[in-house]
């Protein structure tokens, strides 16, 4: 195994493009005359810092759209990480890079930073271990503080409506906060004198998200919505619902695809309680 002191800190910087969720950066290393998978990183930024051993490398960038679908890969970019002699400053030894432009992704800079060897963390040791394992090594990052998702839930308010089917989605413009948009469709009344009943509840919530270390997290927030519905009574006649309400919600997301939540709705004359369990697909930003 090579000495950890040979590791160099390298920064790759490129020009961002619109409507991109995140970028995938794939790095190959030249070994025995051919390039082999070395490292893959995901980032929402337009730069990437990596630590590499001296040698010949190439990389390419793949932009992922808002649905996390990968686009066409960029051209491969070749670069060299040089061994720095002890009497030469790191800042004096820069990598070389082939210029290119593809899919509006433009490499702005690739250079070695002045980060000292003794500042290299345990991640560098893990990187060296990945180097000896065939295939691309994908680094593991902390759980994102942004909760972006789509999903569906099955719920109950215990009284009317007894059964609720809900669709919902979340968008996080900044870390730890997200906006939730959804619509509840309610069925079945608990009252014997009601023949038919339905309700619709479109709503918006503004929530705070606290991620767990790996996947999922807890959330809480408040918002408002409008109840639209209709009762048809067994003794004849009907009644319509048109009620503006405020709601407060809290819950937990388990391993990024199960939501358990509690909501309180009120128009300040009555209060209803609602519990929900559902499936969500989370768009991870690593």
N, C-alpha and C positions, 0 to 999 in steps of 0.2 A: 504494500500500500504506500502511496506517495505521502510525503511529509505535508502536514497541514499548513506549514509556513509557505508552501508554494501556491496556495490558493490566492486568486486575484478577484477583487470586487469589480464587477463590470456593470455599467448602466447602459441600457438600450432605450433610446427615446425616439418616438415616431409622432407623426402628425395625426391627430384624431379625425374621425369622420362622423357625420351625423347619424342619428338613429341606431346607435350601437349600444348594446347592453353590457358587453364585456369583450375582451380580447383574449385569444389563446396564443401563447408564444411557445413554439416548438423549437428545441435546440438539439442539433445532432453534432457528434464529435467524430473527427476523422481518426480512425484506428485501422491499422493494417491495410491502408489503401482504400478504405471505403467508409462512408458515413454511417454511424449507428445512432439509434435513438438514445438520447442522453437525459433530457429534462423537458417537462411541459409545465408551464405556469399559466394560470388564469388571473387576469387583472382588469379592473374597471378604469384604471388610469392609462395614460398614454406614455408610460415609461415602465421599465422593469429593472430591478437590481438583482443580480445573481452573482454567485461566487463560483469561479471556474478555475480548474487547473490549467497551466500553460498548454497550448496545443492549437490545432486547427479546428474551427467550428463553422457551422452554418445555422441560420435560424430563419423562420418564416412566421408571419402573423396572420391569424384568422379572426375576422370580426364576426361576432355573434349578434343577431338582431334582438329586439325586445322580447321575442319568444324563445330566446336562447338557441336559435337555429344558426349553425355555422354557415358563413358565406364562402366564396371562392378563396382559397389560400393565396397569399402573396407569393412573389418570386422568392426563391431562396437567397439569403444574403450571407456571403462568406466573410469570416473575420478571424483574426488571430489573437490569441492571448499569449503574450510573451513572458518569458522568465525574466524577472528583474534581478540583476546583479546586486549584491549587498551594498555596493557603493553608489547605486543609482536610485534616485527618488522615484517612487511609484508614479508620481505625476509626470515624469519625463518619459515614461514608456506607455504609449497609447496603442490601442489596437488599430488594425487597418480594416476597412470595410468597403465593399463594392456598392456604389450608389445604385439605387433603383427606385422606381415609382410604379405602384400597381394598385388598382382599385382605390385610388385616392389616398392610400396609406403611404406616407412618405417618411423614410428614415431621416431623422434630424441629426442624431448623434449616436455614436457608440464609443465609449471611452472607459478607461479604468479610473476608478475613484481613488481618493487618497486615504481611504479607510485602512487603518493599520491592522496587521495580521492578528495582534492580540485581542482585537475587538470582535473577531469572528466567533460566532456563537455555536451552540450545539447543532443548529441547522446545517452548518457547514459540514460537520461530521456525517450527518445523515445524507447530505448530498454526495459525499465521497462513497458512502455505502451504496447509494442508488447507482452510481457509476459502474459498479461491478456486477449489477444485476441486469440481465438481458431485458430489452424493451424500454419504453419510455417511462421515466420516473415522474410521477405527478405529486408535487408537494402538497401537503395538507395544511390548510389555513384555518384560522379561527372562524367560527360561525359569524356570518354577516349580521350587522345590526339593522339591515333593511329587510322588511317583510313584504315581498311582492308575491301575490298568489291569486289563484282562481279556485273555486270549490263549490260544494253543495252540502247541505245539512238537512237532517231530520230533527224536528223540534216539537216541543209542546209547551202550551201556556197553562196547562192543567184545567183551565176553564175554556171559554171560547177564545180562539180556536183550539180544539183538542189536539189536532195534528197539523203540523206546519212543515211545508217543504220550502227550502230556501236555496237561492243561488247568490253568490257573492264573489267579490274580487277586491284585492287590496293593491294600493300603489304607494310606495315609499319614496317621496321626493328627496328626503334627507335621512340620515341615520337615526334610528330609534323611533321615528314617527311614521305613521302611515294613514292613508285615507281609505276607508272601506265603503264601497257601494254595494247595495244588495236589494233583494226583493223577497219578502216572505209571502207565500200563498197558503192561506189557512182553510181547513175543512173541518167539518163535524162539530156540532154544538152539543154541549152536555145537557141541554134542556129538552125534556120530552115533548114539549109543545112546539118545537121547531122542526119543520119538515126539511128545509134546505137552508144551507148557510155557506157562505164563502167570504173570504177577505183577502185583500192585497195590501201589502205594506212596503212600499219603496222607502229606502232610508239611506242616510249617509252618516258615518261615524268618523271621528278623529281620534286616533289611538296612539298610545305609547307602547313600544315593543322593547322588551328586555330579553336578549337572546341567551340561551344556554351555551355552555362551552363548545358543544359539538353541533347538535341539531336542535331545532325547535326553540321555544321560549315562552314567556308569559306576556300578556298584553292587557291593557285596560284603556277605556276611553268613554266618550260621550258623543251624542249626536241627536238627530231628529228624523222624523218620518211622518208619513201621512197614511192613515188607515182608510181604505175604501172597501166597502163590503155590503152585503145584503142578507136580511133574514126573510124567510118565507114561513109563516106560522100555520099550524095545523087547523086552527079555527078560522083561517082566512086572513088575508091582508099580508103586508110585508113592511119592512123598515130598512132604510138605508143607513150605512155608516159613513161618516165623513168627519174624521177626527185627526187633528194635528197633535202629535205627541213628541216628547223628549225621551231619549233612552240612554241608559248607562249600561256598559257591558264590561265584562272581565272574563278572561279565559286562559287556556294553556294550549300551545301547539306542541304535539308530541312527534318527535323524529320527522318533522317537516311535512307530515301528511295526515295527521289526525288533529282535529280541533275539538276541544271541550270548552263550552262557554256558558255563562249565565248573563241574562239581560233583564233589566227592570225598565218598564215603559210606564209613562204617566202623562196625563193631560192636566194634572194637578187637581182633578176631581176623583180620579180612580187610578189604581196601580195594578199592573199585571206583571207576573214573574214568568220568565221563559228560560228553559234550558235547552241546549243543543249539542248534538254530536254529529260530526261530519268529516268529509274527506276534502283535503285541499292539495293542490299541486303548487309547490313553492318554487319560484324562479330564483335559484341560488345565485348570489353574487359573492364570489370568493376572492 
